[in-house]
Amino acid sequence: MVTSTVNGHKLRFNAKELGGILGVPSECFDVYVRENMSVLGAKRLLELTQKLSQKPHLTAPLSVGKEEMTPMHRLLF
């Protein structure tokens, strides 16, 4: 759960809502946080890597450094 105050307005949203705002998947986010990404499967990990690294032509999932992400994706992670 993310909570913040912006211009006196309290904001509160969870991983699913934030994923929708940023246009990134949030399925199994709690598992990802624990770094057990095996439950996503190779195909889904590749899709996530391509989107987060901004490299759509990758052929294998890999670690993505925050410096490779867009500012919005950095906020999410």
C-alpha positions in Angstrom: 0.0 0.0 0.0 1.3 3.4 -1.0 0.2 6.5 1.0 1.1 10.1 0.4 -0.1 13.6 0.8 -0.1 15.9 -2.3 -1.2 19.6 -1.9 -3.0 18.6 1.3 -4.9 15.7 -0.3 -4.3 12.3 1.1 -3.6 9.6 -1.6 -3.7 5.9 -1.0 -3.4 3.1 -3.5 -2.2 -0.5 -3.8 0.0 -2.3 -6.3 -2.9 -3.2 -8.6 -4.1 0.4 -8.8 -0.6 1.8 -9.3 0.1 -0.7 -12.0 -3.1 0.4 -13.8 -2.1 4.1 -13.5 1.4 3.4 -14.8 0.4 0.8 -17.4 2.5 -2.0 -16.0 1.3 -5.4 -14.8 0.9 -6.0 -11.1 0.0 -9.7 -11.0 2.1 -11.6 -8.4 3.6 -8.3 -7.3 3.9 -9.6 -3.7 5.8 -12.7 -5.0 8.1 -10.4 -7.1 8.9 -8.3 -4.0 10.1 -11.5 -2.4 12.2 -12.1 -5.5 10.6 -15.4 -6.4 9.8 -14.7 -10.0 9.7 -18.3 -11.1 5.9 -18.4 -10.6 5.5 -16.0 -13.5 7.0 -18.3 -16.1 9.6 -17.5 -18.8 7.2 -15.9 -21.2 5.8 -13.5 -18.7 9.2 -12.6 -17.3 10.4 -11.8 -20.9 7.3 -9.6 -21.4 8.1 -7.7 -18.2 11.8 -7.4 -19.0 11.0 -6.0 -22.5 8.5 -3.4 -21.1 10.5 -2.3 -18.1 13.9 -2.1 -19.9 12.4 -0.4 -22.9 14.0 -3.1 -25.1 11.2 -4.8 -27.0 13.6 -6.9 -29.1 15.1 -8.9 -26.1 14.9 -12.6 -26.5 15.5 -13.7 -22.9 14.5 -12.3 -19.5 17.2 -10.5 -17.5 17.6 -8.2 -14.6 16.6 -4.6 -15.2 18.4 -1.8 -13.4 16.4 1.2 -12.3 18.6 3.4 -14.5 17.1 1.5 -17.5 13.5 2.2 -16.5 11.3 5.2 -17.3 10.7 7.6 -14.4 7.1 6.1 -14.0 8.5 2.6 -13.7 11.1 3.7 -11.3 8.4 5.1 -9.1 6.6 1.8 -9.1 9.7 -0.2 -8.1 
